[in-house]
Amino acid sequence: MKIVMVKYGDKGPEVAEIQKLLSFLGYDLIVDGEFGDKTVRSLKAFQKKVNLDSDGIAGSKTIGALKAAQKRTSKEEKTPIIPK
């Protein structure tokens, strides 16, 4: 799904995709397709964490960072723990 820009007040499958990506990273929000207060707060926190402008708008840089964070997270989960 190609997402151009998603912001506060938007609704639809693009918003749900952003919410899903944030949720997979552990942010506390409901994937309902409505860009409300919890979504903007979660998105701003993520943007701050990865050193992007914390504007609460999911543009191409933010979406790219969200997708890259998913890849890092899934690799970390697959790393076996070796007992001592």
Backbone bond lengths (Angstrom), bond angles and torsions (degrees), N, CA, C in turn:
res aa  C-N    CA-C-N  psi(-1)  N-CA   C-N-CA  omega(-1)  CA-C   N-CA-C  phi
1 M - - - 1.450 - - 1.531 108.59 -
2 K 1.320 117.56 123.80 1.457 122.01 179.43 1.519 108.46 -90.12
3 I 1.317 115.32 122.80 1.455 121.36 -179.30 1.524 108.05 -115.09
4 V 1.326 116.55 127.10 1.457 120.22 -178.50 1.527 110.01 -89.70
5 M 1.321 117.95 -58.59 1.454 122.07 179.15 1.518 109.24 -158.46
6 V 1.321 116.38 132.35 1.454 121.74 -180.00 1.522 107.00 -128.30
7 K 1.347 115.89 133.97 1.463 119.39 -176.41 1.530 111.23 -141.58
8 Y 1.328 114.41 174.27 1.462 122.05 -179.17 1.527 110.90 -51.33
9 G 1.320 115.67 132.34 1.456 122.00 178.80 1.526 113.97 95.17
10 D 1.337 116.60 -16.27 1.465 119.61 179.14 1.528 110.03 -71.72
11 K 1.336 115.36 155.53 1.460 122.09 177.93 1.513 109.09 -138.21
12 G 1.334 115.93 151.26 1.454 119.49 174.06 1.513 113.59 131.17
13 P 1.334 116.35 -175.16 1.464 121.41 -175.71 1.533 112.96 -65.20
14 E 1.332 117.84 -27.69 1.467 119.91 177.95 1.524 110.23 -65.88
15 V 1.331 115.55 -40.85 1.472 120.21 177.91 1.520 109.77 -65.31
16 A 1.320 117.03 -43.46 1.466 121.41 179.53 1.530 110.51 -59.54
17 E 1.318 117.25 -37.77 1.469 121.03 178.97 1.524 110.70 -64.24
18 I 1.324 117.52 -44.66 1.470 121.96 177.32 1.525 109.40 -61.80
19 Q 1.323 116.63 -44.71 1.467 120.83 179.40 1.521 111.07 -61.27
20 K 1.320 116.29 -40.81 1.467 120.50 -179.62 1.528 110.03 -63.37
21 L 1.318 116.83 -44.69 1.467 120.48 179.57 1.529 111.02 -62.34
22 L 1.329 116.68 -41.91 1.467 120.56 177.92 1.525 110.91 -66.19
23 S 1.318 116.10 -41.47 1.462 121.01 -179.83 1.527 111.52 -61.77
24 F 1.333 117.18 -41.99 1.466 121.66 178.16 1.525 111.27 -61.06
25 L 1.334 116.52 -26.22 1.470 120.61 179.15 1.525 112.13 -88.12
26 G 1.333 116.42 0.95 1.463 120.05 174.56 1.515 115.41 99.52
27 Y 1.317 117.89 5.74 1.463 119.62 178.83 1.527 109.59 -76.26
28 D 1.328 115.30 141.52 1.461 122.93 -174.69 1.526 110.47 -86.07
29 L 1.324 115.79 96.62 1.453 120.89 176.82 1.514 109.40 -156.16
30 I 1.311 115.17 165.67 1.464 121.32 179.75 1.521 108.25 -103.29
31 V 1.320 116.44 132.26 1.465 121.08 177.83 1.528 107.37 -82.80
32 D 1.338 115.03 91.58 1.464 120.21 -177.28 1.532 112.91 -124.24
33 G 1.327 117.21 -0.27 1.453 120.29 178.44 1.513 114.52 79.01
34 E 1.343 117.33 10.78 1.461 121.61 178.84 1.520 109.38 -119.63
35 F 1.321 116.82 118.75 1.465 122.94 -176.28 1.529 108.33 -81.43
36 G 1.331 115.18 90.92 1.464 121.67 -177.93 1.524 111.70 -113.08
37 D 1.326 114.45 -158.05 1.461 121.48 -174.36 1.531 113.67 -60.31
38 K 1.334 117.60 -46.50 1.470 119.89 -178.65 1.525 111.26 -65.65
39 T 1.314 116.94 -36.81 1.462 120.02 179.79 1.515 110.31 -67.61
40 V 1.321 117.61 -45.57 1.462 119.88 -178.89 1.532 110.61 -66.00
41 R 1.319 117.44 -38.15 1.468 121.11 178.53 1.532 109.91 -65.00
42 S 1.320 117.23 -44.30 1.463 121.44 179.11 1.526 111.15 -64.82
43 L 1.323 116.14 -42.65 1.457 120.43 -178.67 1.524 110.76 -65.45
44 K 1.332 117.59 -42.14 1.466 120.82 178.26 1.529 110.95 -63.19
45 A 1.326 116.54 -40.13 1.471 120.23 178.03 1.521 110.52 -63.16
46 F 1.337 117.30 -43.01 1.461 120.88 178.22 1.524 110.21 -63.52
47 Q 1.326 117.20 -46.33 1.462 120.81 -179.30 1.533 110.69 -58.65
48 K 1.314 116.50 -43.01 1.467 120.62 179.04 1.530 110.28 -63.12
49 K 1.328 116.10 -42.59 1.464 121.61 -178.41 1.529 112.12 -60.63
50 V 1.337 117.31 -35.79 1.469 120.59 -177.53 1.529 112.67 -102.68
51 N 1.327 115.89 17.22 1.469 123.02 175.08 1.527 114.23 61.87
52 L 1.322 116.56 39.74 1.464 121.80 172.00 1.526 107.74 -103.92
53 D 1.335 116.96 164.02 1.458 119.78 173.91 1.517 108.23 -58.53
54 S 1.312 115.82 124.78 1.465 121.18 -177.10 1.526 109.46 -86.84
55 D 1.348 115.82 70.37 1.456 120.91 -176.15 1.528 113.35 -103.42
56 G 1.325 117.61 -6.54 1.462 120.37 178.83 1.513 113.82 75.81
57 I 1.326 117.03 12.77 1.461 121.62 177.72 1.524 108.17 -110.44
58 A 1.315 116.72 128.71 1.464 121.47 -179.63 1.528 108.58 -91.80
59 G 1.329 115.10 90.35 1.454 121.39 174.30 1.514 109.77 -97.33
60 S 1.306 117.13 -167.22 1.463 120.95 -174.03 1.531 113.02 -63.19
61 K 1.337 118.46 -38.55 1.475 120.19 179.79 1.524 110.95 -66.19
62 T 1.328 116.14 -44.59 1.465 120.19 -179.75 1.517 111.04 -65.17
63 I 1.313 116.99 -43.70 1.461 120.23 -179.85 1.521 110.52 -64.44
64 G 1.318 116.95 -41.10 1.464 120.58 176.28 1.517 111.65 -60.19
65 A 1.342 116.09 -42.52 1.467 120.46 179.15 1.524 111.13 -66.76
66 L 1.333 117.23 -38.29 1.470 120.55 177.39 1.526 110.74 -62.00
67 K 1.327 116.26 -44.57 1.462 120.02 179.95 1.523 111.32 -67.04
68 A 1.323 117.48 -39.58 1.466 120.68 178.08 1.525 110.77 -64.94
69 A 1.324 116.94 -37.25 1.464 120.74 178.76 1.522 110.74 -65.50
70 Q 1.324 117.58 -33.13 1.467 121.07 177.18 1.523 109.97 -63.27
71 K 1.310 116.78 -42.51 1.461 121.36 -178.68 1.521 110.72 -65.37
72 R 1.336 116.35 -41.36 1.469 119.82 178.39 1.518 110.19 -64.02
73 T 1.329 116.50 -43.08 1.460 121.11 -178.63 1.524 110.85 -63.08
74 S 1.326 117.54 -44.15 1.459 119.46 -177.55 1.525 110.92 -68.35
75 K 1.328 118.89 -32.95 1.456 120.65 177.03 1.521 110.25 -68.20
76 E 1.344 115.86 -39.94 1.455 119.59 179.40 1.524 110.72 -62.62
77 E 1.320 117.21 -39.07 1.455 120.80 -178.73 1.523 111.75 -68.30
78 K 1.317 117.96 -26.79 1.463 121.17 -177.84 1.533 112.67 -86.95
79 T 1.325 116.92 -9.34 1.458 120.25 -179.46 1.525 108.87 -71.34
80 P 1.329 116.82 121.59 1.481 118.72 -178.61 1.523 110.89 -71.07
81 I 1.309 115.36 145.69 1.461 121.42 176.49 1.535 107.04 -94.32
82 I 1.306 115.22 122.76 1.465 120.28 -178.31 1.519 108.33 -97.75
83 P 1.328 116.87 117.98 1.465 119.66 -179.54 1.528 111.37 -66.55
84 K 1.327 115.46 149.36 1.481 120.65 179.83 1.494 111.44 -86.47
